[in-house]
């Protein structure tokens, strides 16, 4: 790779003087309001040309000083031609303005429906070198998508993970979430979340910050290579051609929370000094209340007797009742010093707060008791970034750009306020009530099962549990629920990236362009998963200890919205409703003086020293690629990218025998050489065929490389989370074939197939292990040698403008992916011998995905009803126990509705309704969909508001 870069430098130096004898033509294209991307620019005498970039800029090089005819064409706009007399050097045409075509599409374009945004998106897709899809800000605004993940879910081959009713992670082509690279202006975003994964949680990013979303399914060498599934690039707003000031305000309601919500946004952009200086600012606030009911079933998979592994330890009926607030401001400035030099700066300041009181009521069948747990979750996620850079032209053939970015994401829990700052986190108070009798649903072997798993048929129906108490007085009672354990779980994460990059673009001839560049990223990562445990002396049998505190003796409040607790399934857990303690009471309990007065002492495990870790990851990447016009219709893009990664992980090891803690540091490095070849063949202006071979990879999550292990005994079942310093990155060889047919009425038909040959797949194994006579559930990341994925995708966007009158406003948008993957998982005995090999699919991969929508746009009115479907998928692999203990997600289909009406050219009213189907998210174990592990219900929610285009 270094030799390739040296060769590129020699080419530049050898051709620089010659380049001065040539002419180049630069400029921008606009519709009078915004700059237009993907405009086709043709030199008619030479049958060569180019297209505009995201900001409407273009450059054509290797021209001689002569008179030429230049054509500017764009979907839905009138084609114009200009006679240009060039001189040697750079010729700046300024801004070329296009007008909308006459006819059926003019109303859609001029009156600002989704037509203009679709034109931009389709034009960028048509002219792109990579296999990609594009979504613009205008299109996002027509759907009820308030965060970045929910916007991306509308794109072909995309599915999302929903967390308490709101999408937060993105999967492309059915691959695991971590295989999708999340970029902001071309640079991978840092990620801080409870699990420490690399896939940035996108519920923190509001859509108002975004101008374009670029989904690349087959990347080119100038894109970051950590992208097996694909890369999602969020491109921030830039200053428009015409002064813009838009405002929106909306209010809504959440059905389950029975509370309101509101959102507001403001976007301002303007250019000064004869368009040389541009600024743009976007601000947004979204405050929403939510409620979710979740049922979680814990099975006894570490039972020593095989027949009892489907036994049920606990059934947990949870209520999340909280408030999410997103506050963000972003901005950009660009200054065009002259024809050769341009500078820019961008920033993003984003605060996401997720306040989530959680009320948990347990049937604890294993320990013959009830348990009630209250925790006050106050998750604070901050994403801050700043970037500066420049674009420069040297002569008529060479241009380069550079940038420096400083991005940081933090995930912090900072309660209870009464505790010292270094001991704050997620406070949990756990009460329990021993039964005098027993649960009468036990099978003949003494365990509790689902009815269909019980040896004698005596079991429970998870969706309608009747515990059949042997003592009718054994009901959950706040006078009998006593405070048994207090826990503060510290889950803080911090991910900080400093990134510098430079890219060169050299027009060697009018048919051959060379690109090369490099990027340096220095990552600092800190994380912890630390449980601080307080136990009362009375629970431990310590003489003279204060009596256990009953819940009834503490300050309580009514159970939130008890009237609709699991109402979707007939309210089967109403007998587990008790008035919980208040937030202030929870905080008071954690006051050091209160703990001491009531006999609580710190019994945190000595192994807590192993739960904190730090990581440094330095990445040096470089690429070189060529773009060659083999003919007027055929374009070849070929090159390679190389990414060298060096990792240092630091933590603490604890020896349980000697009780000695020792600092431990592990280093690792790996290299990723990624060749890529793309072929693009244009049958005509509206039909493209694309083929690509790419090699991509996925880095291990940094917490997975933790050289130590984390032991948690605060839950019902003791758990161990182990790192694996021997993890290898996952690599994939990818083949893609895609056909594109662009319709004249702002539409598109696509079809394609894709294949991925995957090595060293990383999965999170869950196993049972007995240590010092204690049964643990052990989680550890591991590599599996081989996997593969084969898929087909199809999409159509069609407006029926050929229909007369009212009916001409209808349109459809549909895309689907059918995917088959294969992963072989070997089982081992105690000696490491393979005892069986199981075949399954990749985790998170669904066989069927589709997005569909019916829309109408005419007479100042727009409505859209959109559906998103994600088929069944394996979520968690249990390697040694086998497929009977895998966790899978059931199919999920959501429907959203949006509409707006133009009162005038500047004022619109809008309505949004989300989750019309109100379908639960369910997971199950093994092959029986009735063996539920968790099932979650959110609710319908929506809002009504006003959008005002002030300028």
TORKE-262572 format. One record per residue (C-alpha): x, y, z. Coordinates in steps of 0.001 Angstrom, whole numbers, padded with zeros to 6 digits, always signed. Layout:
BEGIN
XYZ
...
//
This chain:
BEGIN
+000000+000000+000000
+002860+002412+000791
+004337+001690-002652
+000991+002524-004242
+000861+005871-002449
+004467+006634-003450
+003633+005840-007089
+000650+008179-006868
+002874+010981-005538
+005325+010504-008415
+002484+010671-010954
+001345+013950-009443
+004772+015540-009462
+005490+014381-013024
+002276+015757-014435
+001939+019015-012557
+003650+021262-015110
+001764+019642-017963
-001469+020213-016088
-001029+023958-016319
-001572+023751-020110
-005080+022391-019623
-008335+024054-018697
-010857+022950-016126
-014445+024060-015622
-015991+024415-012162
-019313+025690-010818
-022498+024893-008916
-026034+024000-009968
-029143+025209-008144
-032904+025360-008527
-032888+028864-007081
-033499+027620-003515
-031072+024803-002844
-028069+023326-004579
-028783+020195-006616
-026795+016963-006291
-026416+014440-009101
-026981+016894-011986
-025710+015419-015268
-023179+017713-016967
-022106+016768-020510
-019520+018229-022890
-021386+017586-026140
-018380+017821-028465
-016396+015287-026433
-019117+012996-025101
-017594+013326-021633
-018786+014977-018470
-019435+014654-014754
-022154+015170-012152
-022578+017468-009157
-021733+016338-005618
-023939+016559-002515
-023477+020333-002379
-024117+020928-006080
-020440+021414-007032
-018921+020124-010255
-015554+020077-012001
-014586+018922-015499
-010852+018733-016218
-008521+017945-019115
-010146+020484-021416
-008241+022665-023866
-008807+026367-024368
-011632+026108-026839
-015315+026834-027336
-017500+024024-025977
-021196+023290-025576
-022147+022191-022064
-025473+020511-021256
-027062+020489-017747
-029830+017895-017315
-031748+016817-014227
-034768+014652-013610
-037932+016766-013590
-036119+019948-014687
-035613+021635-018038
-032321+020812-019740
-030236+023843-020603
-027096+024248-022721
-024385+026858-022518
-021706+027916-025000
-018456+028227-023035
-015148+029735-024232
-012432+028294-021991
-009002+029650-021165
-006053+027770-019677
-006439+027093-015935
-009631+027149-013875
-012837+028509-015431
-015561+029259-012865
-019097+029243-014327
-020633+030385-011049
-024113+029069-010222
-026207+027540-012995
-029948+027653-012233
-032427+025035-013516
-036192+025450-013767
-038877+022779-013320
-040268+021131-016440
-043796+021914-017549
-046353+019137-017163
-047676+016773-014521
-044575+016886-012340
-044305+020663-012099
-046881+020953-009313
-045050+018340-007259
-041700+020059-007773
-042721+023676-007363
-045098+023203-004430
-042533+021328-002383
-043967+017857-001849
-041571+014910-001623
-040877+015165-005348
-037834+017465-005101
-036266+015336-002379
-036849+012152-004378
-035294+013735-007446
-032172+014541-005436
-032024+011065-003958
-032562+009247-007250
-030095+011470-009086
-027386+010788-006516
-028113+007071-006692
-027937+007103-010494
-024564+008877-010576
-022938+007165-007589
-019882+004946-007986
-020936+002620-005171
-024142+000590-004859
-026116+002910-002644
-029450+004447-001732
-030005+008032-000643
-032679+009694+001472
-032927+013468+001776
-034103+015613+004674
-037307+016617+002892
-038335+012980+002497
-037551+012222+006142
-039823+015088+007160
-042779+013495+005393
-042718+010458+007663
-043252+010238+011447
-039574+009508+012043
-038039+011618+014760
-034716+009859+015197
-032050+008732+012764
-032742+004982+013095
-036424+005356+012278
-035561+007399+009190
-033129+004783+007881
-035664+001946+008298
-037535+003206+005204
-034595+002399+002927
-034298-000894+000993
-032879-003913+002861
-032869-002102+006211
-034390-003345+009458
-034233-001841+012934
-034156-002935+016541
-036912-001384+018626
-036230-000613+022267
-039326+000220+024302
-041184+001304+021209
-038465+003395+019583
-035939+002254+016964
-032297+002572+018054
-030139+000231+015920
-029906-000445+012188
-029218-003684+010317
-028473-003698+006587
-029332-006757+004491
-030173-008768+007569
-026648-008742+008979
-025874-008247+012702
-026268-004676+013914
-022554-004297+014611
-021753-004930+010934
-023345-001660+009866
-020892+001221+009932
-022482+004446+011192
-020783+007525+009749
-021251+011251+010218
-019919+013201+007235
-017872+010174+006199
-016264+009432+009579
-017391+006627+011840
-019204+007866+014925
-017998+006882+018383
-020345+004662+020359
-021154+004579+024052
-023924+002300+025260
-024694-000157+028015
-023171-003081+026078
-020221-001159+024642
-020930-002174+021047
-019566-000318+018029
-022999+000265+016520
-023936+003787+017575
-027396+003945+019137
-029265+006239+016770
-032238+007112+018984
-030043+009924+020304
-029783+011692+016916
-032792+013767+015719
-033566+013847+012019
-033494+017655+011867
-029681+017516+012009
-029480+015573+008733
-029508+016765+005118
-028913+013416+003419
-028686+009785+004478
-026374+007767+002253
-026712+003982+002535
-023825+002180+000799
-024320-001563+000356
-021147-002151-001659
-018504+000369-000646
-015616+001859-002603
-012011+002103-001306
-012439+005741-000210
-015006+004627+002417
-014171+003138+005805
-013832-000630+005428
-015402-001689+008738
-018746-002265+007021
-019684-005866+006214
-023407-005121+006120
-022932-001670+004661
-022381+001877+005830
-024933+004528+006756
-023525+008013+006284
-025448+010890+007845
-024536+014048+005994
-025125+017231+007960
-026816+020315+006592
-025013+022897+004490
-025980+026468+003643
-028647+026661+000892
-028546+028912-002156
-031461+031014-000931
-031987+032308+002606
-033995+029754+004573
-035726+029932+007941
-038071+027072+008773
-039802+026350+012049
-042023+023537+013259
-043963+022913+016432
-045966+019868+017385
-047684+018239+020309
-048801+014663+020787
-050006+011895+023051
-048860+008443+024127
-051725+006032+024612
-050140+003785+027242
-048407+006519+029216
-051567+008635+029011
-049313+011660+028767
-048403+014202+026140
-045318+015021+024114
-044004+017952+022143
-041341+018736+019604
-039991+021895+018029
-037298+022647+015493
-035714+025607+013772
-033493+025544+010670
-031750+028653+009372
-029392+029028+006432
-028025+031996+004517
-025184+033047+002237
-023266+036326+002394
-020632+038288+000491
-021786+037297-002984
-022357+033711-001860
-018777+033263-000671
-019753+032714+002984
-022504+030322+004002
-023887+029397+007400
-026524+026942+008525
-027921+026224+011982
-030413+023557+013032
-031902+023190+016506
-034339+020603+017741
-036054+019488+020912
-038228+016410+021225
-039788+015555+024557
-041951+012441+024758
-043486+010365+027492
-043696+006636+027037
-044761+003453+028776
-043885-000144+028010
-044910-003419+029605
-042426-006261+029287
-042676-009838+030453
-039341-011616+030981
-039095-015365+031656
-035857-016803+033080
-035343-020502+032340
-033127-022830+034359
-030714-023625+031503
-027873-024330+033935
-029839-027107+035650
-027656-030214+036047
-030557-032421+034906
-031194-032070+031166
-034953-032552+031500
-035217-029550+033856
-033458-026970+031665
-036846-025713+030449
-037896-025189+034052
-038927-021622+034870
-036999-019823+037614
-038805-016478+037479
-041458-014589+035563
-040891-010839+035693
-043709-008410+034867
-042049-005042+034198
-043452-001603+033660
-041265+001106+032142
-042842+004499+032678
-040648+007351+031657
-039700+010346+029614
-037203+010780+026801
-035819+014161+025801
-033582+014911+022843
-031985+018333+022570
-029637+019005+019693
-028041+021832+017809
-025806+021555+014784
-024266+024013+012424
-021922+024565+009572
-019955+027352+007995
-018190+027392+004638
-016047+030101+003113
-014944+030165-000509
-011731+032195-000440
-011330+031973-004218
-011747+029501-007064
-009009+027302-005622
-009561+027337-001870
-012550+026645+000322
-012699+026132+004098
-015441+024723+006298
-016361+023998+009870
-019126+021812+011340
-020346+021024+014827
-022916+018824+016549
-024064+019092+020154
-026602+016434+021083
-028010+015578+024517
-030319+012587+024936
-031841+011902+028324
-033818+008737+028955
-035496+008812+032375
-036993+005409+032954
-038422+004422+036344
-038869+000650+036190
-041252-001378+038332
-040593-005133+038370
-042872-007731+039941
-041565-011317+040043
-042990-014739+040517
-039831-016342+041894
-040737-020005+041510
-037217-021255+042246
-037040-019573+045678
-040754-019758+046576
-041231-016015+046947
-042427-012795+045400
-039925-010105+044529
-040561-006461+043792
-037814-004276+042405
-037834-000538+041805
-035080+001244+039905
-034760+004787+038753
-032961+004754+035420
-031665+008158+034369
-029524+007505+031287
-027601+010496+029958
-026139+010193+026465
-024126+013048+024989
-022750+013162+021445
-020480+016098+020683
-018459+016631+017543
-016530+019332+015766
-014838+019181+012380
-012751+021652+010394
-011368+021193+006918
-010591+022565+003534
-010844+021847-000186
-008128+023022-002542
-007359+022937-006266
-003790+022845-007534
-003794+023549-011219
-006562+022246-013430
-006165+018518-012691
-005431+018073-009008
-007594+018801-005992
-007354+017649-002413
-009336+017978+000782
-008410+017592+004422
-010214+017576+007742
-009724+017127+011459
-012570+015886+013666
-012959+015547+017413
-015981+013391+018302
-017016+012094+021704
-019954+010090+022993
-020635+009450+026678
-023186+007258+028424
-023601+008136+032091
-025812+007293+035044
-025465+009853+037820
-027873+008886+040612
-028655+008761+043471
-027574+012335+044256
-027060+011544+047932
-024147+009212+047228
-020551+010287+046525
-019996+011061+042836
-017735+008029+042294
-020435+005683+043637
-023348+006806+041514
-025035+004791+038838
-028357+002969+038482
-029995+002614+041952
-032120-000475+042546
-034122-001405+045635
-035227-005040+045862
-037965-006292+048154
-039006-009914+048645
-041776-011841+050361
-041379-015500+051293
-044444-017681+050812
-045920-019485+053762
-047191-022161+051390
-046110-022679+047795
-047029-022112+044186
-049355-024937+043225
-048232-025120+039599
-045233-027346+040207
-044816-030451+038111
-044133-033892+039547
-040356-033209+039648
-040823-030050+041724
-040057-027554+038942
-042381-025078+037244
-042768-025310+033454
-044848-024029+030615
-047753-026439+030391
-046452-027940+027140
-043022-028633+028738
-044273-030101+032018
-043696-033884+032383
-047172-034344+033840
-048915-031465+032051
-049131-029401+035258
-047643-026013+034404
-048403-022392+033616
-049731-020387+030703
-047236-017526+030455
-049847-015104+029126
-052379-015917+031833
-050535-017155+034896
-052592-018597+037716
-050091-019477+040510
-052671-021743+042255
-051408-020769+045706
-051525-023567+048264
-052059-020886+050925
-054665-018329+049809
-053111-015689+052096
-049848-015744+050089
-050674-012657+048058
-048169-009909+047322
-048455-007580+050290
-046445-004379+050983
-046492-005167+054706
-044700-008476+053950
-042389-007266+051188
-039152-006421+053007
-036091-004601+051675
-033503-007340+051052
-030912-005746+048775
-029767-002405+047451
-027645-002169+044324
-026029+000651+042410
-025027-000605+038968
-022373+001539+037313
-022603+001242+033525
-020747+004359+032384
-019101+004336+028949
-016996+006929+027117
-015764+006776+023531
-013555+009583+022217
-012166+009771+018666
-009657+012167+017180
-009570+011813+013403
-007460+013378+010683
-007727+012618+006981
-006593+013808+003565
-007851+012860+000099
-006384+013564-003345
-008258+013551-006642
-006233+013665-009863
-007808+013829-013316
-005104+011978-015251
-007047+012101-018528
-010603+012881-019534
-011385+009181-018971
-009213+008246-015993
-009328+009658-012452
-007012+008604-009628
-008038+009007-005997
-005894+008349-002946
-005892+009292+000694
-005289+008305+004261
-007022+008585+007625
-005719+008416+011187
-008032+007703+014120
-006972+007731+017752
-009639+006248+020014
-009758+006412+023815
-012373+004196+025392
-013414+003749+029032
-016117+001522+030407
-017373-000276+033455
-020063-002702+034542
-019718-002456+038310
-022340-003623+040834
-022161-001964+044281
-024157-004139+046680
-025617-003243+050078
-027207-005913+052256
-029058-005545+055582
-027561-007312+058592
-030942-008828+059480
-031070-010659+056130
-027625-012119+056867
-028541-013198+060405
-026223-010723+062135
-027315-010407+065790
-028549-007009+066937
-029230-005758+063422
-032190-003426+062814
-035325-005138+061560
-035904-005444+057835
-037829-002535+056338
-041279-003422+054975
-042329-001511+051889
-045417-000248+053739
-043172+001664+056180
-041642+003732+053373
-043036+006590+051333
-045007+005136+048412
-047100+006404+045518
-049838+004898+043323
-048686+002403+040710
-048473+004363+037419
-051503+003767+035183
-052379+000514+036909
-055587+000418+034853
-053708-000583+031667
-050987-002860+033101
-050593-005575+030423
-054076-004696+029177
-053174-006040+025708
-053353-009603+027048
-056175-009184+029544
-054245-007780+032549
-053059-011164+033947
-050544-009593+036365
-052867-007279+038271
-052312-009414+041377
-048643-008316+041291
-049453-004597+041475
-048354-002847+044661
-047776+000822+045321
-044027+001396+044770
-041722+003645+046769
-041187+007131+045429
-038087+008376+043647
-037188+010613+046590
-037586+007698+048983
-035235+005603+046840
-032663+008394+046883
-033042+008823+050664
-032433+005111+051238
-029061+005475+049536
-027952+008256+051892
-024896+006905+053771
-026437+007824+057156
-029704+006074+056256
-027846+002929+055185
-025944+002832+058459
-029010+003485+060628
-030884+000580+059026
-028084-001949+059191
-026967-001929+055553
-023314-002553+054785
-021327-002694+051550
-020991-006321+050437
-019784-005596+046916
-017792-008522+045540
-014021-008247+045703
-014002-009006+041986
-015395-005514+041298
-011855-004393+040552
-012127-006367+037297
-015230-004524+036066
-013499-001356+034889
-011453-001236+031710
-009759+001201+029380
-008859+000834+025745
-006777+002621+023171
-007282+001883+019501
-005164+003533+016844
-006107+003016+013210
-004062+004032+010180
-005842+003578+006873
-004849+004408+003322
-006405+003795-000072
-005784+004228-003760
-008380+003789-006472
-008971+004541-010119
-012149+005471-011976
-011870+004598-015667
-014410+005266-018399
-013882+002183-020501
-016474+003509-022940
-019243+006080-022982
-021471+003562-021173
-019019+001537-019085
-017221+002688-015973
-014769+000643-013885
-013834+001544-010319
-010958-000455-008853
-008559-000083-005973
-007691-001189-002481
-007893+000055+001079
-005613-000955+003925
-006494-000493+007602
-003963-001261+010318
-005402-001462+013832
-003459-001445+017118
-005308-002051+020379
-004225-001769+024021
-006693-002929+026690
-006125-002405+030424
-008060-003811+033362
-007410-005705+036611
-007127-009418+037302
-008285-010841+040627
-006978-014069+042167
-009735-015520+044339
-007241-017782+046137
-004705-015142+047157
-007254-012283+047076
-004720-010173+045182
-005691-007713+042437
-003131-007161+039696
-003236-004620+036844
-003269-006342+033482
-002644-004975+029978
-003012-006774+026674
-002044-005531+023235
-003105-006781+019852
-002862-005674+016256
-004260-006776+012937
-004218-005627+009359
-007078-005511+006887
-006199-005389+003190
-009399-004729+001265
-009363-004945-002566
-012481-003755-004394
-013727-003682-007992
-016942-002100-009312
-018416-002204-012805
-021136+000225-013851
-022785-000126-017255
-025403+002395-018449
-027602+000852-021102
-029056+004318-021559
-029710+007425-019465
-032302+005600-017343
-030970+002024-016993
-027883+001020-015009
-026348-002361-014349
-023852-002653-011513
-021549-005433-010341
-019079-005324-007484
-016571-007391-005580
-015588-005918-002222
-013758-007155+000830
-014851-005679+004141
-014423-006503+007819
-015808-005918+011316
-013704-005098+014364
-014376-006759+017728
-016152-004609+020304
-013590-003130+022684
-015300-004446+025880
-015149-007921+024294
-011345-007610+024396
-011377-006904+028136
-008530-009046+029536
-010499-009718+032719
-014003-010925+033641
-017025-009419+035359
-018932-011354+038035
-022465-010275+038957
-024290-012046+041779
-026944-009355+042325
-029542-010987+040064
-031438-014207+040685
-028865-016262+038746
-025128-015493+039180
-023549-014341+035927
-020043-014034+034530
-019122-011877+031547
-015732-012754+030129
-013652-010911+027589
-011612-012691+024946
-008264-011169+024037
-007816-013744+021270
-010788-012472+019240
-010084-011970+015566
-011877-009459+013327
-014544-010846+011033
-013852-010631+007290
-016246-010921+004375
-015811-011298+000619
-018858-009725-001004
-020412-010054-004461
-023172-007689-005587
-025227-007444-008786
-027830-004723-009188
-030073-003394-011950
-031666+000069-011804
-034447+001453-014010
-035230+005134-013405
-038790+006065-014334
-039670+009365-015964
-042197+010310-013273
-039659+010437-010414
-039641+006708-009814
-037345+003717-009753
-037370-000061-010134
-034398-002005-008744
-033524-005673-008448
-030352-007402-007395
-028638-010294-005680
-025825-010267-003142
-023568-012855-001536
-021212-012711+001455
-018556-015278+002313
-017701-014675+005980
-014781-015878+008097
-014114-015655+011859
-017656-014610+012704
-017910-013243+016273
-020881-014356+018336
-021813-013995+022000
-021928-017465+023493
-024053-018228+026547
-023184-021324+028534
-023613-022855+031975
-020602-023331+034256
-020222-024603+037830
-017496-022865+039866
-016880-023623+043568
-020274-025355+043759
-022076-022310+042312
-023896-022459+038970
-023136-019479+036723
-024445-018309+033372
-021301-017404+031433
-021301-015020+028477
-018212-014743+026278
-017547-013591+022703
-016013-016226+020441
-015044-016707+016802
-016676-019250+014497
-014750-020092+011360
-017172-019725+008451
-020577-018344+007505
-022317-017234+004336
-025235-015088+003286
-027197-015002+000010
-029945-012518-000712
-032249-011009-003299
-033699-007516-003141
-036345-005740-005153
-037795-002252-004950
-040198+000013-006787
-041114+003664-006362
-043874+004753-008714
-046038+007865-009044
-049188+007486-011112
-048932+010899-012751
-050306+009466-015995
-053711+009082-014319
-056080+012000-014764
-057295+014440-012148
-057498+013385-008516
-056050+009915-009128
-052788+011301-010498
-051655+012144-006968
-051266+008511-005847
-048009+006611-005618
-046447+003528-004091
-043089+002774-002538
-042175-000865-001898
-038941-002738-001284
-038202-006218-000045
-035247-008466+000680
-035224-012260+000829
-032121-013527+002606
-030678-016904+003465
-027638-017270+005677
-025714-020254+006940
-023630-020500+010096
-022139-023722+011457
-021789-023909+015240
-019758-026745+016747
-020441-028231+020178
-017580-029456+022338
-017113-031806+025274
-014988-031083+028348
-011842-032254+026508
-012439-029878+023578
-013609-032546+021139
-016397-031707+018676
-019526-033639+019609
-021962-032094+017119
-022223-029342+014513
-025411-027303+014280
-026467-025228+011290
-028271-021956+011916
-028666-018455+010506
-026627-015407+011410
-027924-013693+014561
-030242-010712+013883
-030743-011945+010287
-034320-012210+009056
-035247-014227+005976
-037767-011613+004876
-037699-007825+005175
-039978-005332+003496
-041003-001690+003583
-044174-000576+001881
-046077+002673+001632
-049005+004163-000190
-048864+007924-000607
-050848+010775-002124
-049562+014219-003102
-051765+016756-004869
-053798+019897-004343
-051652+020929-001389
-052399+017699+000475
-050062+014832+001313
-050636+011586+003190
-048558+008455+003548
-049233+005164+005273
-046078+003091+005686
-045419-000440+006903
-042151-001999+008060
-041776-005790+008407
-038928-007753+009957
-039182-011524+009843
-038188-014094+012440
-034501-014146+013385
-032090-015914+015719
-030856-013415+018296
-028644-015377+020701
-026643-018588+020213
-026023-021022+023033
-023073-022940+021617
-022770-026059+023750
-026439-026512+024656
-027435-026291+020989
-030395-024915+018971
-032991-026035+021519
-031714-023165+023676
-031139-020459+021063
-033149-017261+021541
-035120-016079+018487
-037251-013019+017724
-040707-013420+016244
-041821-011458+013144
-042725-007845+013727
-044815-005517+011566
-045331-001833+012330
-047504+000684+010500
-047157+004475+010660
-049248+007254+009183
-048423+010853+008312
-050226+013678+006549
-049837+017383+005970
-051842+020123+004306
-050527+023369+002848
-052648+026206+004194
-050474+028530+002139
-047107+028434+000395
-045458+028960+003768
-047678+027249+006339
-048451+023542+006663
-050278+021572+009318
-049139+018002+009890
-050278+014890+011688
-048257+011796+012598
-049368+008495+014120
-046829+005777+014954
-047213+002076+015690
-050778+001707+014442
-050560-002092+014626
-049358-001901+018252
-047690-005257+017713
-045534-006577+020558
-041877-007494+020225
-041484-011141+021265
-038582-013536+021737
-038658-017247+022481
-036303-020134+023226
-035757-023180+021053
-038246-024205+018385
-041459-023551+020317
-042733-019982+019877
-044777-020439+023034
-041609-020735+025143
-041439-016973+025570
-038286-015393+026989
-039578-011852+026743
-042515-010033+025241
-042856-006255+025111
-045852-004002+024454
-045584-000299+023797
-048485+001703+022373
-049853+003921+019656
-048555+007469+019814
-048680+010513+017590
-048770+014252+017286
-050291+017201+015500
-048334+020299+014573
-047492+023230+012373
-044604+023897+009987
-043832+027481+009010
-041451+028432+006214
-040648+031913+007449
-038155+032671+004660
//
